[in-house]
Amino acid sequence: MSITLTQKAADHIDRYLKKRGTGIGLRLGVRNTGCSGMAYKIEYVDQAQPDDILVESMGVKVFIDPQSLSYLDGTQLDYSREGLNEGFKFANPNEKGTCGCGESFTV
């Protein structure tokens, strides 16, 4: 099982947690939604859940709910700024396709 962060993603998460003044890491998951069926969900974590799976990458704690693990295995999370747009980018080898708007994916 592997979830990795790029240095840019790790730096962004670290800066945000420091600015926020609280938090121990980032939670990644998937939910059923959108025209392709699934979408990523990201939230900052103040307290771990009992069933969370913990992965550390680039010094950042990443918490994953067990139901999402099989969809996220092998994913690399990046953070990029392109003009006025900025945000997290997922490189997920499990994706078989994405919708036209890029908000959801299929496995």
C-alpha positions, 0 to 999 in steps of 0.5 A: 500500500502506498500513498505519496506526496510530492514536495510541493504538496507536503510544503503546502500542507505543512504551511496550511497547518501552521497557518491554521494553528491546529491539525496533525495531517491530511485525510484522503478519501473517495465518495460516490458522486459526479457523472463518473461515479467517484470523487476525491475528498480531502480534509485537514485532520485535528484528531485521528479516527480509530479506523484510520490508516496512517501513511507518512510521506515527506514528513506529513501524516496522511490519514485514509479511511479503510473503505477508500484505500483500495481506490487510492493505493499507488496515488501520488498527491501533488499541488500546483499553481497554474495562473489563477488556478491552484489546488491538489492534483491526483496521479492515481493509477487506479483511474480508468477515466474521468468526466469532462469537467474533471471533478469525478473519476471511474475505477 
